[in-house]
Amino acid sequence: MSVSIVRGYRWRICALLFFATTLNYLDRQVLGILAPDLQRTLEWSEVDYGNIVAAFKLAYAIGLLGMGRFLDLIGVRRGYAAGLTAWSLAGAGHALATGVGSFAIARGALGIAEAVNFPAAVKTIAEWFPRSERALAAGVFNSGTNVGAILAPLVVPWLAVRYGWQSAFIVTGLIGLTWLFFWLTMYAPPAEHPRVSAEELAFIQGDGVVEPAPPLPWRTLVKRRDVITMCLMKFVTDPVWWFFLFWLPKFLNERHGVSVIALGVPMIIIYQVSSIGSIGGGWLSSHFIRRGMTLDKARKTTLFIAALFALPIAYASRTDSLWVAVALVSLGTAAHQAFSANIYAIIGDVFPPKAVGSVVGMSSFSGALAGAIIAEIVGWMLQTTGSYVPVFGMFSVAYVIAWLIIRWGIPEIAPVAIQ
């Protein structure tokens, strides 16, 4: 079997990214799973819950803005390890919270620390994979978001019922520290790694030898049309995923009467399908390239297909059938993950390694900032109208808008030189 398909140490590195992303989403999903019960127990209003969610997203946005630069400066090995340690401790620290203010502080700490994950993972993919495999590798590690979201409704309710809600935060937070041993033992840059063969290194560097270079200043990047394009795409699409992550358990509880204990099956279905979308979207883009499509056409065609699959989200809030709603949300989240995997791949396609971490951080900051704004808007809308219909309708067209943005902002997806 060719090294370009399944063999090589780079896929072990991708597995580490997958597990880190799984832990990242397991920790952040705990609040969403417990939200219906915590809201009743601690007497939070819809606006209170929106403020707590917004605190996480705003802190996450701020963290992303600096985290890409941080990783470009010190490298992913040390930066990833430090970030995961910090977010594990912050996740466990939620057990000390008692009200809206203290929960907001805990969420803020978690948001800043968790901001390391995606800039570090995308930067690692750019270092370890050639362009022909980056979308697939991004899809694989990005599918960890779905696995984390699947594990949460299985583990969190059981811990909360048996040992109290505080235990759910403590256990899920501290379990992440086991990942550090494997990361620090297994990771090194490919050119320096003793387990990477000469054949695999040549394949990784087949797009051109990567020369070390200092990170680029933000003032250089922020004025570029291609950077602005990536920021706008994330600003439009990321709030959809954030909404499902933090409001989906509440939506299923309020609209269809699904209790916290019964959330497992609907959530597993939704995020299993999302995993298919993440890996499938990455695979489809890479498949198009192997079949002879240009890089530009392969990426944009895949984005367009994903955008079309997101349109039925609008009807998920209108049906009285739980399982029809689950099916439509599943389709929408799968479309988001396919879209997201290709966005990450495009950043690695277009920008040189010295800029990847910063561009991921800047664009993800844009998406998280939009998520914080949407959290406040959704909280207010639900408080005043009690209807999810306009929210789902707005999100259904987000990906078509993002596809139009990239067609305008990056006429051809191809590597650029930035001085």
Buried (B, 14 or more C-beta within 10 A) or exposed (E): EEBBEEBBBBBEBBBBBBBBBBBBBBBBBBBBBBBBBBBEEBEBEBBBBBBBBBBBBBBBBBBBBBBBBBBBEEBBBEBBBBBBBBBBBBBBBBBEBEEBEBBBBBBBBBBBBBBBBBBBBBBBBBBBBBBBBBBBBBBBBBBBBBBBBBBBBBBBBBBBBEEEBBBBBBBBBEBBBEBBEBBEEBBEBBEEBEEBEEEBBEBBEEBEEBEEEEBBEBEBBEEBEBBBBBBBBBBBBBBBBBBBBBBBBBBBBBBBEBEBEBBBBBBBBBBBBBBBBBBBBBBBBBBBBEEEBEBBBBBBBBBBBBBEBBBBBBBBBEBEEBEEBBBBBBBBBBBBBBBBBBBBBBBBBBBBBBBBBBBBBBBBBBBBBBBBBBBBBBBEBBBEEEEBBEBBBBBBBBBBEBBBBBEEBBEEBEEBEBE
